[in-house]
Each structure stands twice: as structure tokens, then as C-alpha cells.
């Protein structure tokens, strides 16, 4: 058994692309995959970060091990600069005309010398089976974060969905450098990190620790989410100071440096949607500064789901759960206001984080009484959320085993990806669960593994040791 385990880890090491010796001391961040601003199953983006601008960087790729290398178009280069941080350069190459679910080889060269070689993988097409990981509240640089990363790596997913709080505590450039890249974009698989991002794309919803810090005079390297991720910009377009985007606090120098670093990604990239396989994903900014009573942005969500009515599966992801049994963050119920829209749009599962444990609701429908009551911070300077009362209807016949067709939306909190756990005692104290909660595990770190095969969806909640905490199947 021990030899088999060693062989399996070696196999995972190979398929995740570290095929040749790396000369990556020129990289601040090794090459990693993103879905890009216009994702489809024939396209993938490859990004890397370096201090070297006075060099000729290039990327080549091939679709078979024995094939000839093809030189990609020159990379797009943007400078990332913030007071107190050494300038770095972000290189982006877009590969087109690949096949869905295609493994390809790529290498990055500097002045004609190979610096990095790996495998990559494109997105799946609508007729292909796939699996993805969902977890949040990850970037705390804990032992548990690294152990969860290794177990997630072993499942060999097709992509990873992060439910927010990518890094702690303020979404800084330096926090990514110490708490994110080394764990998920490591040179090799070991107890401290895994090379997942060089092989498969990660997709992220922004959490409060990612983009709530808006004071660039106090934290010039904040809002790194907008610098490092490449995701669609097809969400509602609203300016600073609107119901969707709070104003930046920044002097002219810090504002100019930030806007130059993020390009067209700010502020649009906080809300977006995309298709993967036979599913449509809607990603939302659930931070309490967003006024989700606004008719305009609610209409965008409704129209987005309506436009994707032909998709087999509809997934929504945002950070703050509307349905949460933990004592922690219980007052932040503002995202419940979107439940009728999710139900109308045929949403199957909503993935959340923020609460550092695992929770799964019964399939439910919810009718809010009104827009709820605003909950302010202790100093009354900012909104923390809303208490939203209403009527829920629960489908308790669904068990995901014999009865596999739920009546309503299933809400999953997968926030046990690395940071300290919340409300451990509530795991066994079922009297303190809300009536809409079916499963609640807060005494162990875990992640969500979802496998989609046509009209069948299987979801498991897995610990760092591979123990399955929960499992259910949905069939259509």
C-alpha cells in the first residue's frame, strides 16, 4: 500500500507538469493558468510575474509530447507597482484554437533560454465530464491550508473555484507572495505546496479580506485581486461611489499606481459569469458595501441566469452565505435577498465561504418579507450586513441517495480551506442549527469536490486525510 501511494503521488507530480528541470529563479511567480476575460473551451491564458523587463520573454507550446513547438504571440506586459513594493511585471499569453479538455505542453523562455516547462489543460466542452474543487478562506499560511491543498491536488480536478478570502488579512501583494503562490503554484508537490496552478485554472470570488480594504494611502499594495487574476469583465458596470463599488481612499500617486497596475479589471472583475462544460457560473461580490436592494444590479443577475437557461447546471458563487447556522457572521444575511432570483433562474447549488466550516442546506426556496434591517459596525461607519426575515420551504425528502431530484436551491458553505475553524462545538449541538441546515461540520478542515457527468452531479466534502464527511447526488 505504501509503494502504491508513492507511485500515485509520483504520477500526480508528472501530470501536473513539472516534466523538466526548472530555472525559475527569474520568476516572482511561476507561470499559472487563468480562464481569461473571454473564456471558452479552446482558449487558455498563461501568466507569470518577474522583475525582468530588460529581457525578451516568449512562450512556446505543443499539443503532443513528440510534436513541434509553436511560438505563441508575444506576451502582453503590464507593470504592477505600489508604494513599498518592488515593481514587478505581469506577462500574459493567450493560447487559442486548442481542443476542449486538451493537455498541452508549454515552455517559457527568457532571451532564448528555457526557464519553465509544464503541461497545461484547457476547459471542458459541454459534452464532457469534469470535476472541480470548491473551497474558501484559504490563504492563511497554516499547516491545515497546505494539507488541504495536497489532498485537493490528489483528486486531480479540472479547475478550482475559490469561494473568497483568497489571502489574509487585507488582500495585499505581499500576502499573495507568502500565503498563496507558494502553496498552490509551487515548483513541486511536497508538504508545503503543490503545482496545481501551472496545470489547471483557478477561479475566484472576492471576499471581504480580498477587496474590502479600500484605503490605498494606508495600504498601497491592497486590492491585489484585481492585479493577479484574469477573469471575465461582463458584470454590471458601475463607477466608484455607486451601489456596487465603494470609493478608493488614495492620493494621486497611489491611485495612479493602482489604476496602472490593474488596467481594465477594476472595478468590473468583482462580478462576472462564464460557462464551463455544461454549467453556467455566476460570480458575485457579496461584500456588505454592495446594495443588493438595487433593482439595477438585481436585474443583471436575473438576466445573466435567463441568458444561460439552456445550460444543464447553474452554479452561483459568492463569499458571504445567506443561509448560515454558525454563530459567527449570522447577522450577515443580505444575500438572502437574491434567493427568489436564483430560484427563478434554475440555480442548482450556491457555493459560499466566509464562515470557516462546512454547511449544507436542505434544498430550499425563500421568500423575503422585505429588504431587511441594516446591521452597522460598532462605530456606525460601515454596513456589516442585513437581517433578512422571510419564509423558507424545505425539501426534506431529498437525500441525495434514493431521492436525487431536489426541490429548491442547495446552499453550501465551504469555508474550511485553511484558516482557523469557527464554532467547533456546533458540530454536535444540532439544537443550535437553523432548520434549513442539513449538514454541519465545523471540527475539521475540508474542501468540496464536485463531479459532473451530463445530468448527474455528485458532491463530496473531503478532509485533508481523504475522509468523506458528506456525499450526495443530484440527477436531472
Secondary structure, DSSP 8 states (H G I E B T S, - for coil): -HHHHHHHHHHHHHHTT--S---GGGEEEEEEEE--TT--TT-EEEEEEES--SS-EEEEEESSTTS--EE----EEEEEEETTEEEEEEEEEEE-S--TT-EEEEEEEETTEEEEEEEEE----TTS-EEEEEE-S-BS--HHHHHHHHHHHHT--SEEEE-S--BSSS--HHHHHHHTHHHHS-SS-BTTB---TTTSEEEE---HHHH---BTTT-TT--THHHH------S----TTSSS----B--HHHHHHHHHHHGGGTTGGGSEEEEETTEEEEE----TTS-TT-HHHHHHHHHHHHHTTTSSEEEEEEEE-SS--SSTTTT--GGGGGHHHHHHTT--EEEEESSSSEEEE-EEEEEESSS-EEEE-TTSSSEEEEE--EEEEEE-S--SSS----SSBEEEEE--SSS--S-GGGGT-GGGS-TTEEEEE-SS-EEEEEEEETTEEEEEEEETT--EEEEEEEE-
